[in-house]
Amino acid sequence: VPEGNVVMLQFRIFDLEADPTCRYDYVDVYNGHSYTVQKLGRFCGTFRPGALISTSNTMMLEMG
């Protein structure tokens, strides 16, 4: 998003393979544009995460 704004990510539906430690299917969300920034969370299963908000104008998602 443009500089001076933040990113808000909300899932309408969330349905990945469930595992207590998310070893299989997962989504990692990072507070920026690389792996070196704060990880906002790793999510799997059917529990829909709440809104995730970055502190800058970038956010990175990785599916595993």
PDBQT receptor file of N, H, CA, C and O in Angstrom, charges set to zero:
ATOM      1  N   VAL A   1       0.850  -1.177   0.000  1.00  0.00    +0.000 N 
ATOM      2  CA  VAL A   1       0.000   0.000   0.000  1.00  0.00    +0.000 C 
ATOM      3  C   VAL A   1       0.892   1.234   0.000  1.00  0.00    +0.000 C 
ATOM      4  O   VAL A   1       2.088   1.119   0.267  1.00  0.00    +0.000 OA
ATOM      5  N   PRO A   2       0.349   2.404  -0.290  1.00  0.00    +0.000 N 
ATOM      6  CA  PRO A   2       1.176   3.618  -0.327  1.00  0.00    +0.000 C 
ATOM      7  C   PRO A   2       1.862   3.907   1.014  1.00  0.00    +0.000 C 
ATOM      8  O   PRO A   2       1.349   3.553   2.076  1.00  0.00    +0.000 OA
ATOM      9  N   GLU A   3       3.013   4.548   0.946  1.00  0.00    +0.000 N 
ATOM     10  H   GLU A   3       3.430   4.835   0.083  1.00  0.00    +0.000 HD
ATOM     11  CA  GLU A   3       3.720   4.941   2.175  1.00  0.00    +0.000 C 
ATOM     12  C   GLU A   3       2.812   5.784   3.041  1.00  0.00    +0.000 C 
ATOM     13  O   GLU A   3       1.978   6.538   2.539  1.00  0.00    +0.000 OA
ATOM     14  N   GLY A   4       2.978   5.651   4.357  1.00  0.00    +0.000 N 
ATOM     15  H   GLY A   4       3.655   5.039   4.766  1.00  0.00    +0.000 HD
ATOM     16  CA  GLY A   4       2.147   6.381   5.297  1.00  0.00    +0.000 C 
ATOM     17  C   GLY A   4       0.891   5.607   5.685  1.00  0.00    +0.000 C 
ATOM     18  O   GLY A   4       0.138   6.044   6.554  1.00  0.00    +0.000 OA
ATOM     19  N   ASN A   5       0.662   4.462   5.045  1.00  0.00    +0.000 N 
ATOM     20  H   ASN A   5       1.274   4.107   4.339  1.00  0.00    +0.000 HD
ATOM     21  CA  ASN A   5      -0.480   3.618   5.366  1.00  0.00    +0.000 C 
ATOM     22  C   ASN A   5       0.015   2.304   5.956  1.00  0.00    +0.000 C 
ATOM     23  O   ASN A   5       1.203   1.991   5.885  1.00  0.00    +0.000 OA
ATOM     24  N   VAL A   6      -0.902   1.538   6.536  1.00  0.00    +0.000 N 
ATOM     25  H   VAL A   6      -1.867   1.792   6.593  1.00  0.00    +0.000 HD
ATOM     26  CA  VAL A   6      -0.584   0.203   7.037  1.00  0.00    +0.000 C 
ATOM     27  C   VAL A   6      -1.454  -0.805   6.302  1.00  0.00    +0.000 C 
ATOM     28  O   VAL A   6      -2.435  -0.442   5.653  1.00  0.00    +0.000 OA
ATOM     29  N   VAL A   7      -1.083  -2.079   6.412  1.00  0.00    +0.000 N 
ATOM     30  H   VAL A   7      -0.286  -2.375   6.939  1.00  0.00    +0.000 HD
ATOM     31  CA  VAL A   7      -1.825  -3.162   5.762  1.00  0.00    +0.000 C 
ATOM     32  C   VAL A   7      -2.653  -3.879   6.820  1.00  0.00    +0.000 C 
ATOM     33  O   VAL A   7      -2.149  -4.203   7.895  1.00  0.00    +0.000 OA
ATOM     34  N   MET A   8      -3.928  -4.125   6.513  1.00  0.00    +0.000 N 
ATOM     35  H   MET A   8      -4.337  -3.862   5.639  1.00  0.00    +0.000 HD
ATOM     36  CA  MET A   8      -4.774  -4.932   7.385  1.00  0.00    +0.000 C 
ATOM     37  C   MET A   8      -5.203  -6.163   6.593  1.00  0.00    +0.000 C 
ATOM     38  O   MET A   8      -5.765  -6.047   5.504  1.00  0.00    +0.000 OA
ATOM     39  N   LEU A   9      -4.931  -7.342   7.149  1.00  0.00    +0.000 N 
ATOM     40  H   LEU A   9      -4.474  -7.436   8.034  1.00  0.00    +0.000 HD
ATOM     41  CA  LEU A   9      -5.285  -8.604   6.511  1.00  0.00    +0.000 C 
ATOM     42  C   LEU A   9      -6.380  -9.277   7.321  1.00  0.00    +0.000 C 
ATOM     43  O   LEU A   9      -6.230  -9.487   8.525  1.00  0.00    +0.000 OA
ATOM     44  N   GLN A  10      -7.483  -9.613   6.661  1.00  0.00    +0.000 N 
ATOM     45  H   GLN A  10      -7.605  -9.442   5.684  1.00  0.00    +0.000 HD
ATOM     46  CA  GLN A  10      -8.568 -10.357   7.290  1.00  0.00    +0.000 C 
ATOM     47  C   GLN A  10      -8.953 -11.503   6.372  1.00  0.00    +0.000 C 
ATOM     48  O   GLN A  10      -9.083 -11.320   5.162  1.00  0.00    +0.000 OA
ATOM     49  N   PHE A  11      -9.133 -12.667   6.938  1.00  0.00    +0.000 N 
ATOM     50  H   PHE A  11      -9.028 -12.816   7.921  1.00  0.00    +0.000 HD
ATOM     51  CA  PHE A  11      -9.581 -13.827   6.183  1.00  0.00    +0.000 C 
ATOM     52  C   PHE A  11     -11.084 -13.964   6.334  1.00  0.00    +0.000 C 
ATOM     53  O   PHE A  11     -11.600 -13.899   7.450  1.00  0.00    +0.000 OA
ATOM     54  N   ARG A  12     -11.791 -14.151   5.236  1.00  0.00    +0.000 N 
ATOM     55  H   ARG A  12     -11.372 -14.204   4.330  1.00  0.00    +0.000 HD
ATOM     56  CA  ARG A  12     -13.236 -14.415   5.307  1.00  0.00    +0.000 C 
ATOM     57  C   ARG A  12     -13.490 -15.865   5.669  1.00  0.00    +0.000 C 
ATOM     58  O   ARG A  12     -14.358 -16.170   6.486  1.00  0.00    +0.000 OA
ATOM     59  N   ILE A  13     -12.722 -16.759   5.052  1.00  0.00    +0.000 N 
ATOM     60  H   ILE A  13     -12.016 -16.511   4.388  1.00  0.00    +0.000 HD
ATOM     61  CA  ILE A  13     -12.808 -18.193   5.319  1.00  0.00    +0.000 C 
ATOM     62  C   ILE A  13     -11.383 -18.702   5.456  1.00  0.00    +0.000 C 
ATOM     63  O   ILE A  13     -10.496 -18.283   4.711  1.00  0.00    +0.000 OA
ATOM     64  N   PHE A  14     -11.162 -19.593   6.395  1.00  0.00    +0.000 N 
ATOM     65  H   PHE A  14     -11.883 -19.933   7.000  1.00  0.00    +0.000 HD
ATOM     66  CA  PHE A  14      -9.827 -20.140   6.598  1.00  0.00    +0.000 C 
ATOM     67  C   PHE A  14      -9.965 -21.634   6.804  1.00  0.00    +0.000 C 
ATOM     68  O   PHE A  14     -10.607 -22.074   7.758  1.00  0.00    +0.000 OA
ATOM     69  N   ASP A  15      -9.363 -22.425   5.909  1.00  0.00    +0.000 N 
ATOM     70  H   ASP A  15      -8.842 -22.067   5.134  1.00  0.00    +0.000 HD
ATOM     71  CA  ASP A  15      -9.510 -23.879   5.991  1.00  0.00    +0.000 C 
ATOM     72  C   ASP A  15      -8.268 -24.553   5.427  1.00  0.00    +0.000 C 
ATOM     73  O   ASP A  15      -8.179 -24.806   4.225  1.00  0.00    +0.000 OA
ATOM     74  N   LEU A  16      -7.307 -24.842   6.305  1.00  0.00    +0.000 N 
ATOM     75  H   LEU A  16      -7.380 -24.637   7.281  1.00  0.00    +0.000 HD
ATOM     76  CA  LEU A  16      -6.094 -25.570   5.947  1.00  0.00    +0.000 C 
ATOM     77  C   LEU A  16      -6.014 -26.822   6.802  1.00  0.00    +0.000 C 
ATOM     78  O   LEU A  16      -6.765 -26.971   7.765  1.00  0.00    +0.000 OA
ATOM     79  N   GLU A  17      -5.094 -27.732   6.449  1.00  0.00    +0.000 N 
ATOM     80  H   GLU A  17      -4.484 -27.611   5.667  1.00  0.00    +0.000 HD
ATOM     81  CA  GLU A  17      -4.929 -28.945   7.238  1.00  0.00    +0.000 C 
ATOM     82  C   GLU A  17      -4.582 -28.583   8.680  1.00  0.00    +0.000 C 
ATOM     83  O   GLU A  17      -3.705 -27.757   8.935  1.00  0.00    +0.000 OA
ATOM     84  N   ALA A  18      -5.276 -29.208   9.603  1.00  0.00    +0.000 N 
ATOM     85  H   ALA A  18      -5.988 -29.879   9.396  1.00  0.00    +0.000 HD
ATOM     86  CA  ALA A  18      -5.060 -28.915  11.023  1.00  0.00    +0.000 C 
ATOM     87  C   ALA A  18      -3.909 -29.755  11.576  1.00  0.00    +0.000 C 
ATOM     88  O   ALA A  18      -3.796 -30.942  11.272  1.00  0.00    +0.000 OA
ATOM     89  N   ASP A  19      -3.067 -29.136  12.381  1.00  0.00    +0.000 N 
ATOM     90  H   ASP A  19      -3.159 -28.171  12.628  1.00  0.00    +0.000 HD
ATOM     91  CA  ASP A  19      -1.984 -29.794  13.096  1.00  0.00    +0.000 C 
ATOM     92  C   ASP A  19      -1.626 -28.893  14.267  1.00  0.00    +0.000 C 
ATOM     93  O   ASP A  19      -1.552 -27.678  14.082  1.00  0.00    +0.000 OA
ATOM     94  N   PRO A  20      -1.398 -29.427  15.469  1.00  0.00    +0.000 N 
ATOM     95  CA  PRO A  20      -1.115 -28.575  16.632  1.00  0.00    +0.000 C 
ATOM     96  C   PRO A  20       0.052 -27.604  16.434  1.00  0.00    +0.000 C 
ATOM     97  O   PRO A  20       0.043 -26.512  17.003  1.00  0.00    +0.000 OA
ATOM     98  N   THR A  21       1.054 -27.983  15.638  1.00  0.00    +0.000 N 
ATOM     99  H   THR A  21       1.062 -28.870  15.176  1.00  0.00    +0.000 HD
ATOM    100  CA  THR A  21       2.198 -27.088  15.412  1.00  0.00    +0.000 C 
ATOM    101  C   THR A  21       2.284 -26.588  13.978  1.00  0.00    +0.000 C 
ATOM    102  O   THR A  21       3.304 -26.030  13.576  1.00  0.00    +0.000 OA
ATOM    103  N   CYS A  22       1.211 -26.784  13.197  1.00  0.00    +0.000 N 
ATOM    104  H   CYS A  22       0.381 -27.238  13.524  1.00  0.00    +0.000 HD
ATOM    105  CA  CYS A  22       1.147 -26.311  11.797  1.00  0.00    +0.000 C 
ATOM    106  C   CYS A  22       2.343 -26.806  10.980  1.00  0.00    +0.000 C 
ATOM    107  O   CYS A  22       2.968 -26.028  10.259  1.00  0.00    +0.000 OA
ATOM    108  N   ARG A  23       2.661 -28.100  11.090  1.00  0.00    +0.000 N 
ATOM    109  H   ARG A  23       2.153 -28.732  11.675  1.00  0.00    +0.000 HD
ATOM    110  CA  ARG A  23       3.808 -28.656  10.370  1.00  0.00    +0.000 C 
ATOM    111  C   ARG A  23       3.555 -28.845   8.879  1.00  0.00    +0.000 C 
ATOM    112  O   ARG A  23       4.508 -28.913   8.103  1.00  0.00    +0.000 OA
ATOM    113  N   TYR A  24       2.312 -28.932   8.468  1.00  0.00    +0.000 N 
ATOM    114  H   TYR A  24       1.538 -28.877   9.098  1.00  0.00    +0.000 HD
ATOM    115  CA  TYR A  24       2.004 -29.296   7.087  1.00  0.00    +0.000 C 
ATOM    116  C   TYR A  24       1.558 -28.080   6.288  1.00  0.00    +0.000 C 
ATOM    117  O   TYR A  24       2.401 -27.357   5.757  1.00  0.00    +0.000 OA
ATOM    118  N   ASP A  25       0.285 -27.840   6.189  1.00  0.00    +0.000 N 
ATOM    119  H   ASP A  25      -0.401 -28.427   6.620  1.00  0.00    +0.000 HD
ATOM    120  CA  ASP A  25      -0.212 -26.655   5.484  1.00  0.00    +0.000 C 
ATOM    121  C   ASP A  25      -0.304 -25.491   6.460  1.00  0.00    +0.000 C 
ATOM    122  O   ASP A  25      -0.838 -25.642   7.559  1.00  0.00    +0.000 OA
ATOM    123  N   TYR A  26       0.213 -24.332   6.064  1.00  0.00    +0.000 N 
ATOM    124  H   TYR A  26       0.647 -24.210   5.171  1.00  0.00    +0.000 HD
ATOM    125  CA  TYR A  26       0.166 -23.164   6.951  1.00  0.00    +0.000 C 
ATOM    126  C   TYR A  26       0.314 -21.885   6.141  1.00  0.00    +0.000 C 
ATOM    127  O   TYR A  26       0.702 -21.903   4.973  1.00  0.00    +0.000 OA
ATOM    128  N   VAL A  27      -0.006 -20.782   6.793  1.00  0.00    +0.000 N 
ATOM    129  H   VAL A  27      -0.321 -20.768   7.742  1.00  0.00    +0.000 HD
ATOM    130  CA  VAL A  27       0.261 -19.452   6.256  1.00  0.00    +0.000 C 
ATOM    131  C   VAL A  27       1.059 -18.706   7.322  1.00  0.00    +0.000 C 
ATOM    132  O   VAL A  27       0.608 -18.570   8.459  1.00  0.00    +0.000 OA
ATOM    133  N   ASP A  28       2.246 -18.225   6.951  1.00  0.00    +0.000 N 
ATOM    134  H   ASP A  28       2.612 -18.336   6.027  1.00  0.00    +0.000 HD
ATOM    135  CA  ASP A  28       3.039 -17.349   7.811  1.00  0.00    +0.000 C 
ATOM    136  C   ASP A  28       2.804 -15.910   7.364  1.00  0.00    +0.000 C 
ATOM    137  O   ASP A  28       2.780 -15.617   6.168  1.00  0.00    +0.000 OA
ATOM    138  N   VAL A  29       2.633 -15.021   8.331  1.00  0.00    +0.000 N 
ATOM    139  H   VAL A  29       2.653 -15.259   9.302  1.00  0.00    +0.000 HD
ATOM    140  CA  VAL A  29       2.406 -13.604   8.024  1.00  0.00    +0.000 C 
ATOM    141  C   VAL A  29       3.515 -12.800   8.696  1.00  0.00    +0.000 C 
ATOM    142  O   VAL A  29       3.768 -12.943   9.892  1.00  0.00    +0.000 OA
ATOM    143  N   TYR A  30       4.174 -11.947   7.902  1.00  0.00    +0.000 N 
ATOM    144  H   TYR A  30       3.969 -11.831   6.930  1.00  0.00    +0.000 HD
ATOM    145  CA  TYR A  30       5.302 -11.145   8.387  1.00  0.00    +0.000 C 
ATOM    146  C   TYR A  30       4.968  -9.662   8.339  1.00  0.00    +0.000 C 
ATOM    147  O   TYR A  30       4.263  -9.198   7.443  1.00  0.00    +0.000 OA
ATOM    148  N   ASN A  31       5.483  -8.933   9.312  1.00  0.00    +0.000 N 
ATOM    149  H   ASN A  31       6.056  -9.310  10.039  1.00  0.00    +0.000 HD
ATOM    150  CA  ASN A  31       5.243  -7.497   9.450  1.00  0.00    +0.000 C 
ATOM    151  C   ASN A  31       6.261  -6.712   8.613  1.00  0.00    +0.000 C 
ATOM    152  O   ASN A  31       7.052  -5.940   9.154  1.00  0.00    +0.000 OA
ATOM    153  N   GLY A  32       6.236  -6.912   7.317  1.00  0.00    +0.000 N 
ATOM    154  H   GLY A  32       5.593  -7.539   6.877  1.00  0.00    +0.000 HD
ATOM    155  CA  GLY A  32       7.178  -6.247   6.420  1.00  0.00    +0.000 C 
ATOM    156  C   GLY A  32       7.353  -7.063   5.167  1.00  0.00    +0.000 C 
ATOM    157  O   GLY A  32       6.504  -7.892   4.838  1.00  0.00    +0.000 OA
ATOM    158  N   HIS A  33       8.451  -6.838   4.459  1.00  0.00    +0.000 N 
ATOM    159  H   HIS A  33       9.141  -6.165   4.727  1.00  0.00    +0.000 HD
ATOM    160  CA  HIS A  33       8.625  -7.470   3.146  1.00  0.00    +0.000 C 
ATOM    161  C   HIS A  33       9.721  -8.533   3.103  1.00  0.00    +0.000 C 
ATOM    162  O   HIS A  33      10.186  -8.883   2.018  1.00  0.00    +0.000 OA
ATOM    163  N   SER A  34      10.146  -9.054   4.257  1.00  0.00    +0.000 N 
ATOM    164  H   SER A  34       9.768  -8.770   5.138  1.00  0.00    +0.000 HD
ATOM    165  CA  SER A  34      11.180 -10.095   4.234  1.00  0.00    +0.000 C 
ATOM    166  C   SER A  34      11.039 -11.000   5.454  1.00  0.00    +0.000 C 
ATOM    167  O   SER A  34      10.249 -10.737   6.360  1.00  0.00    +0.000 OA
ATOM    168  N   TYR A  35      11.839 -12.085   5.449  1.00  0.00    +0.000 N 
ATOM    169  H   TYR A  35      12.481 -12.299   4.713  1.00  0.00    +0.000 HD
ATOM    170  CA  TYR A  35      11.833 -13.027   6.564  1.00  0.00    +0.000 C 
ATOM    171  C   TYR A  35      12.538 -12.483   7.802  1.00  0.00    +0.000 C 
ATOM    172  O   TYR A  35      12.431 -13.079   8.873  1.00  0.00    +0.000 OA
ATOM    173  N   THR A  36      13.251 -11.374   7.684  1.00  0.00    +0.000 N 
ATOM    174  H   THR A  36      13.338 -10.890   6.813  1.00  0.00    +0.000 HD
ATOM    175  CA  THR A  36      14.022 -10.845   8.808  1.00  0.00    +0.000 C 
ATOM    176  C   THR A  36      13.191  -9.964   9.726  1.00  0.00    +0.000 C 
ATOM    177  O   THR A  36      13.669  -9.549  10.782  1.00  0.00    +0.000 OA
ATOM    178  N   VAL A  37      11.958  -9.673   9.341  1.00  0.00    +0.000 N 
ATOM    179  H   VAL A  37      11.570 -10.010   8.483  1.00  0.00    +0.000 HD
ATOM    180  CA  VAL A  37      11.099  -8.819  10.172  1.00  0.00    +0.000 C 
ATOM    181  C   VAL A  37      10.265  -9.689  11.114  1.00  0.00    +0.000 C 
ATOM    182  O   VAL A  37      10.305 -10.917  11.040  1.00  0.00    +0.000 OA
ATOM    183  N   GLN A  38       9.523  -9.046  11.988  1.00  0.00    +0.000 N 
ATOM    184  H   GLN A  38       9.491  -8.048  12.049  1.00  0.00    +0.000 HD
ATOM    185  CA  GLN A  38       8.673  -9.740  12.955  1.00  0.00    +0.000 C 
ATOM    186  C   GLN A  38       7.635 -10.627  12.263  1.00  0.00    +0.000 C 
ATOM    187  O   GLN A  38       6.949 -10.192  11.337  1.00  0.00    +0.000 OA
ATOM    188  N   LYS A  39       7.533 -11.867  12.723  1.00  0.00    +0.000 N 
ATOM    189  H   LYS A  39       8.090 -12.220  13.474  1.00  0.00    +0.000 HD
ATOM    190  CA  LYS A  39       6.476 -12.749  12.223  1.00  0.00    +0.000 C 
ATOM    191  C   LYS A  39       5.226 -12.475  13.050  1.00  0.00    +0.000 C 
ATOM    192  O   LYS A  39       5.255 -12.558  14.278  1.00  0.00    +0.000 OA
ATOM    193  N   LEU A  40       4.135 -12.151  12.374  1.00  0.00    +0.000 N 
ATOM    194  H   LEU A  40       4.111 -12.085  11.377  1.00  0.00    +0.000 HD
ATOM    195  CA  LEU A  40       2.881 -11.877  13.066  1.00  0.00    +0.000 C 
ATOM    196  C   LEU A  40       2.155 -13.159  13.443  1.00  0.00    +0.000 C 
ATOM    197  O   LEU A  40       1.283 -13.145  14.311  1.00  0.00    +0.000 OA
ATOM    198  N   GLY A  41       2.504 -14.260  12.804  1.00  0.00    +0.000 N 
ATOM    199  H   GLY A  41       3.213 -14.272  12.099  1.00  0.00    +0.000 HD
ATOM    200  CA  GLY A  41       1.907 -15.527  13.195  1.00  0.00    +0.000 C 
ATOM    201  C   GLY A  41       1.996 -16.584  12.126  1.00  0.00    +0.000 C 
ATOM    202  O   GLY A  41       2.254 -16.296  10.957  1.00  0.00    +0.000 OA
ATOM    203  N   ARG A  42       1.778 -17.823  12.550  1.00  0.00    +0.000 N 
ATOM    204  H   ARG A  42       1.569 -18.057  13.500  1.00  0.00    +0.000 HD
ATOM    205  CA  ARG A  42       1.654 -18.970  11.649  1.00  0.00    +0.000 C 
ATOM    206  C   ARG A  42       0.276 -19.550  11.918  1.00  0.00    +0.000 C 
ATOM    207  O   ARG A  42      -0.083 -19.804  13.068  1.00  0.00    +0.000 OA
ATOM    208  N   PHE A  43      -0.486 -19.758  10.871  1.00  0.00    +0.000 N 
ATOM    209  H   PHE A  43      -0.194 -19.552   9.937  1.00  0.00    +0.000 HD
ATOM    210  CA  PHE A  43      -1.872 -20.154  11.018  1.00  0.00    +0.000 C 
ATOM    211  C   PHE A  43      -2.175 -21.386  10.176  1.00  0.00    +0.000 C 
ATOM    212  O   PHE A  43      -1.684 -21.526   9.056  1.00  0.00    +0.000 OA
ATOM    213  N   CYS A  44      -3.001 -22.283  10.739  1.00  0.00    +0.000 N 
ATOM    214  H   CYS A  44      -3.400 -22.169  11.649  1.00  0.00    +0.000 HD
ATOM    215  CA  CYS A  44      -3.440 -23.475  10.025  1.00  0.00    +0.000 C 
ATOM    216  C   CYS A  44      -4.766 -23.912  10.630  1.00  0.00    +0.000 C 
ATOM    217  O   CYS A  44      -5.277 -23.277  11.553  1.00  0.00    +0.000 OA
ATOM    218  N   GLY A  45      -5.316 -24.995  10.109  1.00  0.00    +0.000 N 
ATOM    219  H   GLY A  45      -4.901 -25.512   9.360  1.00  0.00    +0.000 HD
ATOM    220  CA  GLY A  45      -6.584 -25.499  10.614  1.00  0.00    +0.000 C 
ATOM    221  C   GLY A  45      -7.757 -24.684  10.100  1.00  0.00    +0.000 C 
ATOM    222  O   GLY A  45      -7.685 -24.072   9.034  1.00  0.00    +0.000 OA
ATOM    223  N   THR A  46      -8.829 -24.681  10.861  1.00  0.00    +0.000 N 
ATOM    224  H   THR A  46      -8.887 -25.177  11.727  1.00  0.00    +0.000 HD
ATOM    225  CA  THR A  46     -10.031 -23.960  10.441  1.00  0.00    +0.000 C 
ATOM    226  C   THR A  46     -10.323 -22.753  11.316  1.00  0.00    +0.000 C 
ATOM    227  O   THR A  46     -11.303 -22.045  11.084  1.00  0.00    +0.000 OA
ATOM    228  N   PHE A  47      -9.473 -22.504  12.338  1.00  0.00    +0.000 N 
ATOM    229  H   PHE A  47      -8.678 -23.080  12.527  1.00  0.00    +0.000 HD
ATOM    230  CA  PHE A  47      -9.659 -21.320  13.172  1.00  0.00    +0.000 C 
ATOM    231  C   PHE A  47      -9.278 -20.091  12.361  1.00  0.00    +0.000 C 
ATOM    232  O   PHE A  47      -8.140 -19.980  11.905  1.00  0.00    +0.000 OA
ATOM    233  N   ARG A  48     -10.209 -19.173  12.177  1.00  0.00    +0.000 N 
ATOM    234  H   ARG A  48     -11.134 -19.264  12.548  1.00  0.00    +0.000 HD
ATOM    235  CA  ARG A  48      -9.954 -17.970  11.381  1.00  0.00    +0.000 C 
ATOM    236  C   ARG A  48      -9.248 -16.933  12.253  1.00  0.00    +0.000 C 
ATOM    237  O   ARG A  48      -9.803 -16.493  13.259  1.00  0.00    +0.000 OA
ATOM    238  N   PRO A  49      -8.023 -16.537  11.875  1.00  0.00    +0.000 N 
ATOM    239  CA  PRO A  49      -7.305 -15.531  12.671  1.00  0.00    +0.000 C 
ATOM    240  C   PRO A  49      -8.047 -14.196  12.669  1.00  0.00    +0.000 C 
ATOM    241  O   PRO A  49      -8.789 -13.886  11.736  1.00  0.00    +0.000 OA
ATOM    242  N   GLY A  50      -7.840 -13.423  13.711  1.00  0.00    +0.000 N 
ATOM    243  H   GLY A  50      -7.238 -13.675  14.468  1.00  0.00    +0.000 HD
ATOM    244  CA  GLY A  50      -8.381 -12.066  13.743  1.00  0.00    +0.000 C 
ATOM    245  C   GLY A  50      -7.614 -11.188  12.768  1.00  0.00    +0.000 C 
ATOM    246  O   GLY A  50      -6.687 -11.649  12.101  1.00  0.00    +0.000 OA
ATOM    247  N   ALA A  51      -7.997  -9.940  12.689  1.00  0.00    +0.000 N 
ATOM    248  H   ALA A  51      -8.749  -9.565  13.230  1.00  0.00    +0.000 HD
ATOM    249  CA  ALA A  51      -7.340  -8.992  11.779  1.00  0.00    +0.000 C 
ATOM    250  C   ALA A  51      -5.865  -8.855  12.144  1.00  0.00    +0.000 C 
ATOM    251  O   ALA A  51      -5.516  -8.719  13.317  1.00  0.00    +0.000 OA
ATOM    252  N   LEU A  52      -5.011  -8.891  11.136  1.00  0.00    +0.000 N 
ATOM    253  H   LEU A  52      -5.295  -9.001  10.183  1.00  0.00    +0.000 HD
ATOM    254  CA  LEU A  52      -3.571  -8.705  11.314  1.00  0.00    +0.000 C 
ATOM    255  C   LEU A  52      -3.207  -7.368  10.698  1.00  0.00    +0.000 C 
ATOM    256  O   LEU A  52      -3.568  -7.091   9.554  1.00  0.00    +0.000 OA
ATOM    257  N   ILE A  53      -2.496  -6.537  11.448  1.00  0.00    +0.000 N 
ATOM    258  H   ILE A  53      -2.203  -6.762  12.377  1.00  0.00    +0.000 HD
ATOM    259  CA  ILE A  53      -2.178  -5.184  10.992  1.00  0.00    +0.000 C 
ATOM    260  C   ILE A  53      -0.677  -4.973  11.052  1.00  0.00    +0.000 C 
ATOM    261  O   ILE A  53      -0.041  -5.231  12.074  1.00  0.00    +0.000 OA
ATOM    262  N   SER A  54      -0.116  -4.500   9.943  1.00  0.00    +0.000 N 
ATOM    263  H   SER A  54      -0.633  -4.290   9.113  1.00  0.00    +0.000 HD
ATOM    264  CA  SER A  54       1.318  -4.218   9.887  1.00  0.00    +0.000 C 
ATOM    265  C   SER A  54       1.613  -2.870  10.527  1.00  0.00    +0.000 C 
ATOM    266  O   SER A  54       0.708  -2.068  10.758  1.00  0.00    +0.000 OA
ATOM    267  N   THR A  55       2.880  -2.632  10.810  1.00  0.00    +0.000 N 
ATOM    268  H   THR A  55       3.615  -3.283  10.622  1.00  0.00    +0.000 HD
ATOM    269  CA  THR A  55       3.275  -1.318  11.343  1.00  0.00    +0.000 C 
ATOM    270  C   THR A  55       3.818  -0.416  10.253  1.00  0.00    +0.000 C 
ATOM    271  O   THR A  55       4.168   0.737  10.506  1.00  0.00    +0.000 OA
ATOM    272  N   SER A  56       3.889  -0.947   9.028  1.00  0.00    +0.000 N 
ATOM    273  H   SER A  56       3.605  -1.883   8.822  1.00  0.00    +0.000 HD
ATOM    274  CA  SER A  56       4.361  -0.143   7.895  1.00  0.00    +0.000 C 
ATOM    275  C   SER A  56       3.445  -0.424   6.707  1.00  0.00    +0.000 C 
ATOM    276  O   SER A  56       2.363  -0.989   6.867  1.00  0.00    +0.000 OA
ATOM    277  N   ASN A  57       3.879  -0.032   5.541  1.00  0.00    +0.000 N 
ATOM    278  H   ASN A  57       4.758   0.427   5.411  1.00  0.00    +0.000 HD
ATOM    279  CA  ASN A  57       3.038  -0.199   4.356  1.00  0.00    +0.000 C 
ATOM    280  C   ASN A  57       3.279  -1.512   3.617  1.00  0.00    +0.000 C 
ATOM    281  O   ASN A  57       2.843  -1.669   2.476  1.00  0.00    +0.000 OA
ATOM    282  N   THR A  58       3.980  -2.467   4.265  1.00  0.00    +0.000 N 
ATOM    283  H   THR A  58       4.335  -2.339   5.192  1.00  0.00    +0.000 HD
ATOM    284  CA  THR A  58       4.216  -3.759   3.626  1.00  0.00    +0.000 C 
ATOM    285  C   THR A  58       3.875  -4.906   4.572  1.00  0.00    +0.000 C 
ATOM    286  O   THR A  58       3.953  -4.774   5.793  1.00  0.00    +0.000 OA
ATOM    287  N   MET A  59       3.495  -6.032   3.976  1.00  0.00    +0.000 N 
ATOM    288  H   MET A  59       3.432  -6.140   2.983  1.00  0.00    +0.000 HD
ATOM    289  CA  MET A  59       3.216  -7.261   4.715  1.00  0.00    +0.000 C 
ATOM    290  C   MET A  59       3.536  -8.406   3.769  1.00  0.00    +0.000 C 
ATOM    291  O   MET A  59       3.248  -8.326   2.575  1.00  0.00    +0.000 OA
ATOM    292  N   MET A  60       4.129  -9.473   4.297  1.00  0.00    +0.000 N 
ATOM    293  H   MET A  60       4.363  -9.538   5.267  1.00  0.00    +0.000 HD
ATOM    294  CA  MET A  60       4.474 -10.616   3.458  1.00  0.00    +0.000 C 
ATOM    295  C   MET A  60       3.762 -11.855   3.979  1.00  0.00    +0.000 C 
ATOM    296  O   MET A  60       3.691 -12.089   5.186  1.00  0.00    +0.000 OA
ATOM    297  N   LEU A  61       3.234 -12.648   3.044  1.00  0.00    +0.000 N 
ATOM    298  H   LEU A  61       3.291 -12.458   2.064  1.00  0.00    +0.000 HD
ATOM    299  CA  LEU A  61       2.599 -13.934   3.366  1.00  0.00    +0.000 C 
ATOM    300  C   LEU A  61       3.372 -15.032   2.693  1.00  0.00    +0.000 C 
ATOM    301  O   LEU A  61       3.808 -14.880   1.551  1.00  0.00    +0.000 OA
ATOM    302  N   GLU A  62       3.551 -16.155   3.393  1.00  0.00    +0.000 N 
ATOM    303  H   GLU A  62       3.197 -16.278   4.320  1.00  0.00    +0.000 HD
ATOM    304  CA  GLU A  62       4.185 -17.326   2.824  1.00  0.00    +0.000 C 
ATOM    305  C   GLU A  62       3.300 -18.519   3.123  1.00  0.00    +0.000 C 
ATOM    306  O   GLU A  62       2.912 -18.744   4.270  1.00  0.00    +0.000 OA
ATOM    307  N   MET A  63       2.982 -19.283   2.092  1.00  0.00    +0.000 N 
ATOM    308  H   MET A  63       3.297 -19.101   1.161  1.00  0.00    +0.000 HD
ATOM    309  CA  MET A  63       2.212 -20.503   2.295  1.00  0.00    +0.000 C 
ATOM    310  C   MET A  63       3.172 -21.686   2.240  1.00  0.00    +0.000 C 
ATOM    311  O   MET A  63       4.036 -21.768   1.367  1.00  0.00    +0.000 OA
ATOM    312  N   GLY A  64       3.001 -22.595   3.189  1.00  0.00    +0.000 N 
ATOM    313  H   GLY A  64       2.299 -22.528   3.898  1.00  0.00    +0.000 HD
ATOM    314  CA  GLY A  64       3.843 -23.767   3.238  1.00  0.00    +0.000 C 
ATOM    315  C   GLY A  64       3.027 -25.011   3.322  1.00  0.00    +0.000 C 
ATOM    316  O   GLY A  64       3.580 -26.110   3.372  1.00  0.00    +0.000 OA
TER     317      GLY A  64
